[in-house]
Amino acid sequence: MDIVRGMPDRRASTGAWRAEFGAMLALAWPLALTQFGQLLIHSTEVLLLGRLSPEKLASATLAWSLFQPAFMVAIGVVQATAPLIAQARGARDLRRVRRAVRQGLWVSISLFLPLALLLWHARPLYVALGQDSALLDDTMTYLRVVLWSLPFGAGFIVLRCFVSAFGRTRAILVITGLAVLFNLALSYALIFGHFGLPRLEVLGAGLGALASWALMFLALLAYCLRHRVFRRFTLLGRFWIPDWQSFFEIWRLGLPIGGALLMETSIFAASTLMMGQLGAVDLAAHQVTLQIAATSFMVPLGIGIAATIRIGIAVGRRDADGVRLAGWSAVLMGFLFMAAMALLFWLKGELLVGIFFDPDTPEARPSLALALAFLHIAAWFQLFDALQTIGIAALRGLRDTTIPMWLAGLGYWGVGLPATLILGFQTPLAGRGIWIGLAMALGAVAIAMTLRFHFLTRGLRLQARLDRLPGMAGATRPL
């Protein structure tokens, strides 16, 4: 699919909207399924360790509580390559495409050392937080293995941005699907000691995750080196030669992206700690509702990634109408999908919650009823979540990352944290109040991101912004 040729060249008509919807959907659905596959890698480990023992699962969960924020920072920083690659692609500047990919891989490597040092020496932090010392040996075992997946995960994101900018997203989906199956087989064998492999328990889970991310990166790298569309870029040729301008541009754009992701994940982590103070019933209902919401969230997340690419290509072509059309098409598509999910949550919530809780078990009924109440709040929550994630992704396509980070911080911590604390602990709403507070946070961020995109893409303001961006002019140059 030639997604540059698919960009509209005139003001939006019904036909242009239809064409943009089709192009966005073709790019987004494999990316959404890829996100779901990445979620399955972690979910598989949770399932297998839960069957091993609750204590082993608790140890790995503690490790994940620190690894996930570090991983989100890493992939957030390298996501800055998406608009850079897409804009260079739109400008038909193939040299700048290659520079962005190479330096994105450099950034993936440079991120590893500081994050790995923090995770390797995390035991004192767990002790200071009062975590059960009986769990910490297994926690550190898992953490010190899985941290080695950071450069592979970040590198995979860089190559995903590269391949997606050329519309080859199905290859990413196939590789991710194979990695999910590989992780299931290898983790099962290493955790329980099957197929002639040793029984390694928590260590085996960490090795399975590490091997899966390494497989995903190496397979996508091999695809990029061998496929006729990508091999002309010779990504590894003279790889050791630095391009400091591109390197620091990725850091400049990427650190705010990582910061915004960290703020978002941390407010949800804080909500889990709050639920834990309310009791096991509230915590169990909260975790189940989050799992259901996270699954449907993969679709707007995929649409957001596609929006960054489509907008970036339009920016590279200096196509102001294309920027607006791509952005608002993505917003509308995400909103419509989440509206359908909201109806599903309202009408079939009991069926969804029943996947996790047996309604015939008396002990599960309080958590089931509470999860159903949370799910009804999540119906509204989902609409805001789609708008905020697509809005911030659209702004990335314009290389606008710093102000969105501060807006996200204001929404999550300025609105969300006080709201969850007050409604959760100062009113009879309790757990419901925490979920209402989360919805308020997402609503605030959604409004802020949508208004900012509208502000930046108005008429002459957008054209002036396109004219200021560096390197937008020129035809294709030799590699």
Phi, psi and omega in degrees: 000124178271098185278349171285313179297336182281355181287141180291144181250006181215171180299149191298126169244179177302319179295322179293319176299317181296318180295319180293320177301316180296316180294319179296317181295318180298326179279325190279322189295321175294326178293321177297316178293328175296316177300319179296321178297319178296323175296323181295330179300314178290318181298324178299317180294321177299315180298313183291317180291328175297325177285337178287304174184152177299326181294318179294320177296319179297321179297314180293326179296320176299317178298317181295330181297333175262325182293321184299313177299320178297318180295320180295321177298315182299310183287334176295316180299312184284347174296346175297340178292336183301305179293327180295314179294315183296319180293320176295322177297315179296325178279358182058036177259088187292329178297317181292330173301309183297319180299318181296319180294312182300313182288334171298321176292323174300315180297321178302319179288316184291334177291333191297313188300306181296320180291320180295320179297318178297316182288323182297327183252038185275347185305313179303327179293316177299318180296316180297330179276002175077026180286154183299118182296335180293339181267343194289331178299312178293324178300312181290327176300311180296315185296320183285349173267310188290338179297336179290349177278351183303309180294328178292317179296314179294319178297322177298320179296319178300311180293327175297318178298319180296308183294321181295326180296342177253012173075017183259049188286340181293329177297321178297318180297316180298315180297317179296317178300317178295323179294323177298314179295319178298316180296318179300313183292313184290316180296318177301315181294318184281327179290315186257353178077047179254170177058032177081003180266155181290154176277107185249352177054240184297321177301320179297323177296317178297318179295323178297316179295316179300312181297324181292316178292323176297318178298316181299314180295311184294323179294318180290325176297315178299320178299316181293328181282337187251333183290142186299329180289328190253338186292339178295342180279347180038064188302325184266357177291126181053037184298330186285349182278121185283155171230086191296328179299312179292322181301309183284335174295320177296317178296319182298316179281327190279326181301317175297326177296313177299321178296318179295318178296321179296319178297320180293311182293327183290327178291327176287324175297320178296322179295326178294318177297321177297316179298323178300328178288337179277342177128167185294325181297313179296318182295317180296316179297321179297313182296319180294316180295319177299320181296317179295315180295320181296325180295313180289335180294339181300330181290306176297333176296316176296320177297322179297317178298317178297322180296318177304316182290312182297318179292318179301318178295318178296321176298316179300329178272000185056042183257090184298319179297321179295323177300309182297317183296316179296316182296310183286332174296317179296316179300313181295318180298315179295320180296316180296319179296314182290333173296320176295320178294324178298317176298319178298317180298321181287316189273329184235027182300320181297323178294318180294314180294328180295344174296327185260330181241135177278112182294344179275354179265118183303323182295334184272345188297319178299317179294322180297314181296320180290320178298323178296320177295318177298322183294326177293324174290322180297338177301317176286318178309318183296321179299315179294321182297319178297315183294321182287319183288324178286323178298314181290328177292321177297320178294326176300323179300337176266006185063030179256100185235332187287308179297318175303326177297315180292323176296320177296316178299319179296319181291314184286316186259333177278325178257309189293314184295309177300321182295316180294321180293315183290310183289329182280329188237349181247004178225165177291355183294329178052238183301324177299323178296322177297318179292323176296320177298319177297318178297321178296319179298312180295323178297318179297316180293320180300314180297316182297315182291320181294317179294322180293319178298318178299317181297317184283342185251018178278120167036240186294333179299316179294317181298320178296322179294318179298321181292333181279337184295138183285149169069023183273343184269164170107153177271184181299132175252159181292151177289000000 
